[in-house]
Amino acid sequence: MKNNKILITINNLEDIDKLKELGITKYVFPLKGFCVGIPNTFLISEIPCDGYIFINRILDNKGIDDLREILHNMPENIKGIIFDDLGIMELIKDLDIEKILYLSHFNTNSKSVNIYLDMVDSVILSTDITKEEIEVIIKNAKKGITLFTLGYTGVMYSRRLLIDNYSKFYNIEKENPLVIDNTGHKFIVYENDYGTYFYHNKIFNGLELMELDAKYYFVNSVFMNMDDIIKMLNKEDTEIDSDKGFLYTETIYKLKGGSND
């Protein structure tokens, strides 16, 4: 049973008691003012227990200054940080907290992962690679790896307010979140003051990755019901629309017209 190695984002504080019953005790709180694509975020003063803060917004100068003040006045219950803006490394290098880097589409090979592991305690691997590639990286990594295991996966992020612009241009009522269909591929789109975030509309179910020897298994509960998550973790039947992402589908293609030499 590896529930004690699950890192899970919190949408509602009421869910914490349900998770404790499963032995899940590592909670990730999206930090208010420093996240995109996440409807429910928390001030650092609202975090009620030991946990990690989550930051997925690309920061400007003001954002860096605001975060610096927060980080250097953190309460003792903040045990770690999950982030993707590389500039944050400079802010946290002297802090005695666990540092986990989450570059959604970039941690895809052993060499780059090991370079980052010189500066952080763990990295969350991209969901754009296969299970076989994940196994190779785990084998060659100099520190423990964190695996994205369950939840909606991010596709892209724009600092533009795309839903707002769309509704104004076509003079229609704003819908947020918005589900769109592009050539048969559906996406969940969510916007806040800091930009617009796109998720693949099917939940990524990589629970089989818990068979691998990772440091943590990351569960992104955004737009998910906690009862459904618990059923999936317990291997119970649900009506959740999920897929395996790229675990068994290579994203390597040969361009037409090129030489074989």
Residue, then its C-alpha position, 0 to 999 in steps of 0.5 A: m500500500k503506497n497511499n502514504k506516498i501520494l501527493i494530492t491537490i486539495n480543492n475543499l478542506e472537507d476532503i482532508d478527513k476522507l483522505k486521512e481515512l485512506g492513509i493519505t497525508k501529503y496534501v498540496f494546496p494551490l496558493k492563491g494568487f499564484c495559480v492558473g487553471i485552478p478554481n479553488t486556491f488558498l491563502i497560506s494562512e488558510i492551510p490548516c495542516d502540514g502540507y505543500i504549496f502549489i504554484n503553476r503560474i509564470l511570474d512577473n517581477k511583482g509576482i516574484d516580489d510578492l512570493r518572496e515575502i510569502l516564502h520568507n514568512m511561512p508558517e512551520n506547517i508548510k513542508g514543501i513547494i511544487f512549482d514550475d517557474l524556474g525563477i522560483m529556484e533562486l527564491i527557495k534555494d536557502l529554504d529548509i523545505e522540500k522542493i519539487l519541480y513540475l515542468s509539465h512538458f519538459n521533464t522527459n529524459s534522464k539527462s535533463v532530469n538529473i540536471y534539475l535534481d542537482m537543484v531540487d529534491s524531486v521532479i514530476l515527470s511529464t505525462d508526454i512519455t511512455k511507461e517504458e521511458i518512465e522506467v528508464i528515467i527512474k532507473n537512472a535518476k540520482k534522486g527519487i522521481t515523482l510521477f503524475t498518477l491521476g487527474y486532468t493533464g494540462v495541455m497549454y497555458s496562455r497569459r491572455l484572457l482567452i475566454d473573456n476575449y472570445s465572449k466579448f468578440y462574439n457577444i455571448e455570455k461568458e462560460n467559465p470553465l468552458v469545454i471546447d471541441n477542436t477537430g474531435h478533441k475536447f478540452i476543458v478551458y479555465e480562466n482567471d486573472y492570470g491567464t487561461y489554462f487548457y486541460h485534456n478533457k479525459i482524466f489521465n489514469g496512470l494508477e498502474l504507475m504506483e507499481l514503479d519505485a517512485k518517491y511520490y505519486f501525484v494526484n491532481s484533483v482539480f475538476m474531480n470529485m473526491d469520492d470518485i478519486i477515492k473509488m479509483l484509488n480503491k480500484e472500484d468501478t466508476e463512470i469516470d471517462s479516463d485514458k492512459g495518455f501516452l503511457y503506451t503511445e510514443t510521440i515520435y514521428k518521422l517527418k515526410g520528405g527527409s533523408n534516411d541518411 
